[in-house]
């Protein structure tokens, strides 16, 4: 994912959620609906999250320093992890608390049609945000499914926005169902049930994001496809005939570290070895452009003892 592509999806989500949050709060003040309040807090959390993602991208662009010689690319992973925590604490826990409270102490809704209109408009705005994220991530997804994309993507922003927008759309439908059933039955407890369901939904999404972002923050290696390309590019069959071992790690979404020990043909002089290493690095960068930091150690292959 390019920084530009991710930023476009984030900005679209931020603008949509900011407008929706204001509309939902107005709807809550008019109707007193707990589903509307839960969705208002959800939208505020989402808006804050997009702001954090943009801040993380800006921090990641800082130049490398002596203290951080590999740069600050992992800031994008850190702030995406914070986003997952915010979604869980501010969105999920509040909605669960409010839902339980409204089920135990139901209150009649005032002007519920206002809530219905606002929720329908919000669904339209969230659909725009979701389709923007889908469009930006489609070139990266390839033939794999969306779940596979979320699990294997090394760029955190689009998976975060995709899951947030999916949760927002489902949450709006749940809120609409809660308000609608309260209107039809005259029983406001359905509004509380809808709120509780929103909280559970947000909790599930938050846990998925926390697991995925934690893995990226700790450090993930190349995907299987990229690793195969790196290993194939290292060997030329002439001066380098095999890879003794190789380790990779993402320093950020757009920069990968490759460290490998390669077997050099016996009897090679120092100039030949240096040229072989330079050519191998060039082949790796051509095969996997994100492999920007490469350290190769030439050695002689020694067959393991039987």
N, C-alpha and C positions, 0 to 999 in steps of 0.2 A: 504494500500500500504506500503510495506516495504521500508525503506530508500534505500536499495540496488536496488530494482526494479525501483524506481523512478529515481535514479541516472543513471542507465543504459540507460533509455529512454532519459534523459536530455543530457548525454554525446553523444549519437548517434545523437541527433538533433544538438548539438553544432558543432560537427565535420562536419556534412553534410552542415550546414548553412555557416560555415566559408569558406569551399571550394567553395560553390556556390556563395558567396558574391564576392570572388576574380574573379571568372569566369565571373560573370555578369558585374562587373566594367570594365573588359577588353573588354567585348562585347559592353558596352556603349561607351567606348573611341573609338572603331573602327567604330561603326555604328551611334552613335549619337541618338539612339532610347530613347525616354522618358520612354517607357515601361520598357526598360532594366535598366534605371536609377532608376525608382521607385522600381523595383524588387531588385536592388542592395542595396538601402537603407533599403528595407524590410528585406533582408537577414542580413544586418549589425545589424538591430534592433533585429531580432530573435537571432542572435549569442550573442548579449549583454544580451538578456533576459535569455538565458540558463545559462550564467555566473552568473547572479543575482540569479537564482534559486539555483545553486550550492552553492553560497555564503550564501544564506538564510538557506540552510540545515546545513552548517558548523556552522553558528551562533546559530542555534536552538539547537545544541548539547552541548552547554555550561552548566555547572552544575548550579543548583539553588543557589541563593545568598540570603542574608537577605533582600535586596531591591526587589528581584524577587523570592520569596519563591516557586512559582510554576514553576520556570524554564523559559526557553526562547523559548519554542516550537512555539509560535505564530510568531516568526521571519519568518517562512516559509510562513505564510499568508501575512505578511507585504511585503516581497520581491516579492511575486506573484502579489500583488496589484500594486507595482511599475512597474512590467513587463507590466501589462495591460495599465498603463499610458504611458509607453515608446512606446508600440505598437501604441497607439492612436496618440501621439504627433509626434513621429519621423517617423512612418510608414505611417499612414493614412493621416495626414494633409499635409505632404510633397507630397505624391502621388496625392492628390486632387489638390494642387497648381500647380504641374508640368503638370497634365493632362489638366487643364483649360488653362494654358499658351500655351501648344502645340496645343490645339484646336484653340485658337485665333491666334497663330503665328506658323503654321505648317512648319516643315523643312523636306526636303527629307532625306531618310535614306541612309547611305553608307554601302555597303556590308551587306545587311540584312540577307543573308544566314548564316553569322557568328552568328547573334543573334538567328536564328532558331536552329542551332546546339547546342549552349550553353543552350538554354531553354529546349531542349529535354534532354540533359544530366542532367540538374538541376531537371527536373521532375523525372528522375530515382533516383537521390540521395534523393530527398524529399520523394519519395515513400518508400525508405528504412527506413528513419527516422520515417515516419508515421506508417509503419508496425511494427516497434520496439515498438512504443508507444501503438499500439493496442494490441500487444502480451503481454506487461507488464500489461495492464489494464484489459485484458480479465478475469483473475481469480476474479477480484473485481466486474466486471460488472454483473456476474451471468446471470440470465434470463432477466434482465432489458435492455432497449434500451440505446444507447449511450447518448442520450439527458438526460435521467433519471440519468445516471451515472454522467454526468457533473454537474447536478443540486444537487445531493445528496452526492457526494463524499466529505469527510472531509479532504482529502489529496489534496493539491492544484496543485502539479506539473504535474501530468498526465493530468488532464483536460486542463491545460494551454498548454502543449505540443501538445495534441490532436487537440485543436482548432487552435493553431499556424500552425501546419503541414497541417491541412485541408485548412486553409486560404492560406498557401504557395502554395499548389497544385493547388487550384482554381485560385490563382493569376498568376501562371505560365501559365496556360491554357489561361487566359485572355490576358496576355502579348504576348503569341504565336499567339493568334487570332488577336491582334492589329497589330503585325509585319506582319503576313501573309496577312491580308487584305490590308495593305499598299503596300506590294509587288505586289499583284494580281491586284489592282486597280490603283496603281501609285499615290494614294492619301494619304499623310502622316497623315491626320487628324485622321485616324483610330488608329494610334499609340497613339495619345493623348486620344482618347476615351477609349482605353484599359487601359491607365494609370489612368484615372479618375475612371473607374470601380474597379481597384485594390484599390484605395484609399477608396472608399465607402465600399468595402468588408472588408478591414482592420478596418475601423471605426465600422462596425457592430460587428465584433469579439471582438474588444477592449471594446465596451460597455457591451457586455455579460460578459466578464471577469471581468470588473470593478464591475459590480453588484454582481457577485458570490463571488469575493474575498473580497469585502466590507462586505458581510454578514458573511463570515468566520472570518474576522478580528475583527468585533464587538463581535462575540461569538455565535456559534450555539450549540444547544443541541444534544442529541443522536437522531439517526434516529428512526422512528416509531418501526421498528423491534427490535432494540437494547433496546429501552425503555420498550417494552413489556417483553423482557427477563429479564431486571433489576427488574421490578416490580414483576414478577413471582418468581425470585430468592430470593427476600427479604422476602417473606412470606413462613413460614414453616408449618403453620397450628397448631403449638403447642405453642411455646413461642411468636411468632410474627404472629398475625392473620390478619393484614391488614397494608397497607401503607397509612398513613394520608395524606402526600403530598411528592412529590419528584421533585427535579430539577437537571438537568445535564448540563454540558457545556464542550466543548473540550478546553483543555488547549494548545493543539497542535494536529497535525494530528495523533499522536500515544499515546495520553494520555487524558483521560476523567475524569472530576470531577463529583462525584455523592454525592448529599446531600439529605437526606430524614429523615422524622419523621415517626417512626414506632410505632404501637400500641402493647404494651407488655401485656401479660396476667396479670390480676389483682392479687396482692398478691405475685408476684415473688420477691425473695430476690436478693440482689445486685450481688451475684456470678452467679445466674441463668441469670440475665439480661446481665451481661458482656459476658457470654458464648454465649448467643443467638445473641448478636451483632457481636461477632467474627465469628460465624458460618454464619451469614447472609452476612458479608463482603466476606468470602471465596466463598460462593455460587455465589455472584455477579461477582467476578473476574473470576470464572470458566465459567460463562455464557457469559460474555463480557470481554475478557482479557484486552481491552483498558481502562477499568474502574480501574485505578490504584490509584486514590485518592478518598477515600470514607469516608464520615462523616455521621454517623447515630445517631439520637437523639431518645432515647426511651421515650415513653409517654403512657398515657392511652387514649383510644378512647372515645370521648364524642360525642354522637349523636347530630347533630344540632337541635336547638330548632325549634319546629313546628310553 
